[in-house]
C-alpha cells in the first residue's frame, strides 16, 4: 500500500510515479464499498431470478455518486465515507430484510404501505417477524462493509485528473436527465422522471424517491377530497325508503380470514356468538377481497373503483357521498390508530363523513385498545334522533400482532389440541393467538348486532373484513401475514354477513337467499350491493354487480395490483389450488393433523 505525506494530501499533487496506483486502487476500493449496499441486494435478486438486471445496472451507475466528495476532499475521506456508509447501511437494511422475509423485490408498492403505517405497527411488524438468525445475519452484513471501509485508502490525484473524474462520474449518474434535457430537448418533468427511475432501485434513493412519490400522491388525494363536495351528484338517484326512519350500519373488519371462523366450518369454535345468530343472518360464503392491503382495498370497496378502473375513487362520488345525497347523517367510528387524527389516506375517507370519532390515538397499539371501545359511541349514536343515520365502524379486528387484539379472558386457545402437526412451538403460539383474535372479533361484531337489535331501529348491519390473513395454514410455505407478491386463499377469503331488522325485512325482501349465499363475489363491487340493500338506485346502478339482486350475474373476481394489469388474476378462471370456481360451498377451512393439501381448502 502506498503512503503519502500530509503536504501531498493538502496540495493534491502526489508523486507522479505513484499516481496511477494511488488513484485507481483506492478508487475501486471505495467504489466497491459503496456498491456493496445496493449491489449485493441486486445481485441476489438477479441471480435468483426474482427480478431482471435493470436494478443491478442502476446500482452500478449510482454507486459512483458517492466517490465525488472523496475525490474533492481526500483529506477527510474516512469520515465522509463512514458517514455516507452509515446512511446507506441503514436504508439498505429495509430492502434486505424484505427480501429475506418475502423472497421478493422491494417495490414502491411496499413503500406506499409502509408510509401509511405508524410507529406501533412497525414495532409489531418487527416483533412478529423477528427470527433468531437475523442477528448473526445483521452482524455479517455489517462486518463486510466495515472491513471494506477500514482497508480503503484516500483517493488523491492531480487537480486535472480529479476534475475529469468528477465530470465523468456526474455524467454517468445524471445521464438520464442530461440525455432527455440537453440532447433530446425533452421537458424538464420527463427528464426528472427518467432520473428518478435510475435512482429508485438504489439505497437510499429507494426511500427518498418513494417518499416524494407518496407525498405527491397524498397531496393529490387531499386536494381531490377538498373539492369532493363539488363533484356532480349521482344522476337520477332515488330512495324507496326515503320516507322511513332508517339506521344503516357498515362494520369493516381487519385481516380476518373466514376459513378460521367456525361460522364458516372451521373446527375450532372461534365464532360462537355469530353462529348463535346464524338463523338471523345472511351469510355469504364466497366473497373475496381484491387486494390484501387495507388502503388499496377500501379505495375500491368504498367507491366505484375496481381492479380494472382503480382511479375512479378520485373521480366519482364515494359511498359516503352517495349516502349523504340520499339524505343520511353520516358517522365514522374507528379504532384504527390515527395518531391524533394524522392525515392519512384512510382518514381522508373518514373525513367525508359528517362526524368522525377517532378512538385510537395512542402512541402504541397496546393490548388496552380493544375493539370494544367502538361500542359506547355506537350506542350513543343509535340514540340520536336523526331520521336517517349511516354509521361506518372500522375495527382493528385480527390485525397482527394478534395477542394485542383480545383481552386475557378471550385467550381460550392456548393448547396444542386441534393444531396442525406441522407447527413448531412459536408458530403454534401465534396460530392460537390468531384464533383468539378471531374469537374476540366474533364477540365485538355480535355485540354490535345485539345493540342494534336492542335499539329497535329500522335498518340493517353489514359486516365484512377488508382482507384476510395467512397464519401458517400451508405446510409447504409456512408464513404469517399477507403479501400480494405470493397470494394465497387465506389472504383474500373474507367473511361477509348481513343482519336486518324485522321492520326492514317486511319492507325490503331479499329473495333466493340460498342462491345468494353461494355466489362468488368481490367486494370491489360492494357499492352496488350496498345501494341495492338500502333501496337506492341511480342512473349508473348496475344490478348485475349487486350480489343480492335477482339480476346478479357472475363477474371476474380480480385480485392483484391493478397498476400491473398483466399480473391480475381472475379467481373464476384461476382459483386457488384445491378450490373450484362456483364450488366453494364445500370449501371449509378444517385444519386438522391431516395435511392441508388434502383438504378442499388448500392454499
Phi, psi and omega in degrees: 000138181275147178239147180237159177277163178299323180296323179294319179297317184287324182278344180066025182230083181288169175299123182305327181292339181257353192300315183299311180293316184288346176265303189287322180297306178293331178301309182284333174299311180290323177299315180299322178299312181288323181296329183308316189293333176247327185293318180301314179301314182292325177296318181297310184289331177287313182291332180272356179082009180290323180214168180281194186268002182299312180299322179294318178298317180295323178296321178298314181293308190288340180291341177292334186307318187287352177282339184300308179296331178290325177290321183282331184229065184298333181297329183253025186304313184296316181294316181296312182294326177293318180295312179297319181299320177299319178296314181293320179300310182297317182285331181283339179302325182296315181290319180294321178296318179295319178298317181294324184280316189251348185056040180223158178288142178285127188235169176297329178299321178295318179298319181301317180293320180299317182290342176268000175269176179233177184302319182295316180297322178295319178297316179295323178299314181296319178296321184290322189257000181294130178235159185299326186283349184292323181294309177297326178296320178296319180298315180295316180300327180277325183294321183300307179293332177298316179293321177299319179291316184301320185262011176275160182237159176297151178260112178235147181198177177293160180301320181295315181294321178297315181299314180298317181297318180296318180296315180297316180297318179300321178291319179300313184290318187259014185304317180304315180289317180299314181299314181293315189279315187268312185279310182272354179055039180275177182287157179297320181299316180291324178296315179295321179299317178295321180294320179298320179298325178288326187275333189305318184286355192248139175291141356267011187291338177298331176273316183297308181292325176298319180291321177300315179296319180299313181296323179293316179298315180298318179298316179300317181293317180298319178297321178295317182292333177295329179256014183302322182294338181274356177297146178299133179294163178296132185284136175070028182289134175219151183231113182289345178256024185298331186266358180256157177276119189232145169233118182243130188236130175244117178252118180256118178273188185214122169062029183257120179268121184297337181293348179253020177247130178295337175302333181252014173106359177297138190288332174282144185277073185269350179224060184294323185286320175291324177297325178293335179265007191307321182291343180261359187248148164263115186249113179271128189265347190229045182260141184231147172275143180287334182217157183266021181232144188298304186300310183296326177292312184292336173301331179264317184299321186264009183216188177269003177290155173209188185294334180269338178227071190288344184263005181294341178294344177268347192243341184233161180303151178265179177299323177297315177301316181302313183290326175296317180297329179278001174096016182269141167280129190250139181230149175228114177251125182225138170255009172286137184295133183238357181049066181052054175061036179301147191274084176257175178301323181292316181289334176294325173296315184295328182289351173288338179289158179294322179224139177240141176234104181263115189259344186241086178251018179290157174290332182229145176276068183281178189289351181279346184263071182273162184293347177298345179296341180284343187293315183300307178295327177297315180299320180294316181296325178299335180274350178297153190264009180301148178294322183223126180235134172239119187239121173258129177239119182251117185264160167281338173055235182249037179298137176293140012271129199293327184290349174279353191263359183212148176286168187300326183289355175257007178277064185277331182262091182228029185227182180256009177288136178063022177266148174300145184278000180266002184271138170276182187297316180295318179293321178298322179296315180289325176301313177297319180298321178295316178298323175296320178295321176296320178299316179292321177300321175302317179299316183293312182296316178297324178294321177296319177297316181297319176300318179298315178301314183294333181288341182065014178292152177270124179159205181210162176232129176245134177232135168207164177265150179297320178200177179262199181201137174263129180227080177056039181276342186242111183295340181276348178208081185291115188208144174232127181127212181202144176206132180293339182290333181224074187291146173224164183300325183297333181283341187241337181282123186230154174285150176211113182228156179225128172243134180236145179286156180304318180296320179295322179298323181294328185257349185220091185277135173251111184272161174055051183300321181298321179290318181299319184299336184258001182290134175281130192208145175250138179289356173295341176260015189300325185300329178287319178296316180298312180301319180296315179299321182282352182079024182255131175233161178203173189302320184268009179297134182241101183298332181291346181256008174259119186293341182261003183270145179295338180264013178301141174226147182299135176240161175302142175254089185278138170230155178120181181280113183293344178275000170233071189303333180291344181260359179294147183230128178266112182292344175291325181260330180233071180293162174297151184307131177089355180243120179268140178301139179066013180230036185276353181300326182276351186274105178234140182280071178274100183267111179233188178288349178287143181306132187294335181292346175272355177277161176284359180239040177299153183287000000 
